[in-house]
Amino acid sequence: MTDADLVAKKLALIETCVRELRTLCKPADFERDVVQERFAEHTLQIAIQASLDVASHIASDDRLGEPGSNRELFGILSRSGWLPVELAESLARMAGFRNILVHGYAAVNPKLVREVVEKRLGDLLAFVTAIRSRLKE
């Protein structure tokens, strides 16, 4: 059985990260302000990791299957009715982006960080909404 309290804390963390990115982050300054870029990178890393933690917890507790990678966690949730397919695919790409942030596979491209901040934060909030909705059922 999924620990609703643990999941709720992680979902709240995702919301906090998104709110901070939307209110404190200045994506237009990334290429000339390393502090802004690093703030965005680290905050995205935290939010994406929290979504992976939630996905892993649900997959494990509900015995939905064993993922071969973090990216596959969202596909497992999608196949089990927790997430729409399109959202799962977007979150899988974010998991790959998180790997770049964490492991430094070459220099992180500020333009990619900016794109995620400007265009993909809604996917993290959609994840929060989808998980909360399913937990209420």
N, C-alpha and C positions, 0 to 999 in steps of 0.2 A: 504494500500500500504506500502510495506517495505521501511523504511528509509535507503536508500543506504549509506548515509554519516555516520550514526551511525554504521551500519554494517561494513563499510570499516574501521572505527577506531578500532573496536573490532577485525577484522581479522588481522589488522596490529599489534595489541597487541599480538595476538597468534604467529605471525611470529617472533616478537621480543623475546618472551619467548623461543621459540624453538631455535632461534639463540643463545641466551644466554646459554641455557642448553648445546647446542652442542659445544660452544667455551669456556665457563667458568667452566663448571661442570666436576668434576673428580669422576665418579661413583665408580671406584676401591677404592677410599678412604673413602667411606661412613661409613664403619664399624669402622673406627678409627678417622674420622674427622667429628664431629657433625656439624660443620659449612657448610661443603660441602653437607651433607645430608639435612640439614634444607634449604639451598639455593635451592636444587632440589625440595624438598617438596613444598616450598612456590611458586616457579616459576611454577611448574606443576599445583598447585592449581589455580593460576592466569590464566594460559592458558586454563585449562579445564573450569573454570568459564566463561571466555570470550566466549568459544564455546557454553556453555549453554545459555548465554545471547543472542547470535546470534540466536540460535535455538528457544528460547522462543519468541524473537521479530518477527521472521518470522512466527512462528505458530500462534501467536496472530494477527499480522497485516493481514495475508493472510487468517485468520479464518480457519485454518487447523484442528482444534480440540483442546480439552482441555486435556492435559496430566495428568495422575494420579501421576506422579513423574517426576523428572528431567530426569531420564533414558529414559522415554517414549518419550521425546521430539525428540530424534533422530529417533525413529521409525516413528513418525508422519511425519518428514521430508522425510524419506525414502518412505513411502507410497504415499507421494505427489510428488515424483519424484525429490526431492532436493538432495538426497544422495543414493548411492548404499547400498544395504542391509548389506553387510559385513562391510562396514565402519560404518553404523549406529549401528551395534551390538558392534563393537569395542569401539565406542564413548560412548555407554551406559555403558559398563564396566568401562570406564574412569570416567564417572559420579559417579559410585559407589565408585571408588577409591578416587575421590575428597571428597566424604562424609566421608570416613575414615580419610583423611587428615584434614578436617575441624572439625569434631566432635570427633576425637580421639577415635574411637571405638577400644579400646585396643591400645597397642603400634604399631606404624607404622613399618612394616617390612622393614629394609633397602634393603633387597634383592629384594623385590617387587618394591621399588622406583627405584632401579638400573635397573631392567628389563624394567620398563616403559621408563626410560631415554634412555636406549640402544636400545630398540626395537619398541617403540610405538610412538615416536615423529612424524614419517612420517604420522601417522593417523591424527594428528592435522593439518599438512600441506595439506593433502588430503582433509580435511574438508574445509580449506580455499579455495583451488582450486575449489572444487565442488560448494561452495556458490557463489564465484565470477563468475563462468561460468554461473550459473543459473541467476544471476542478470543481466548479459549482454544480455540475451535472450529477 
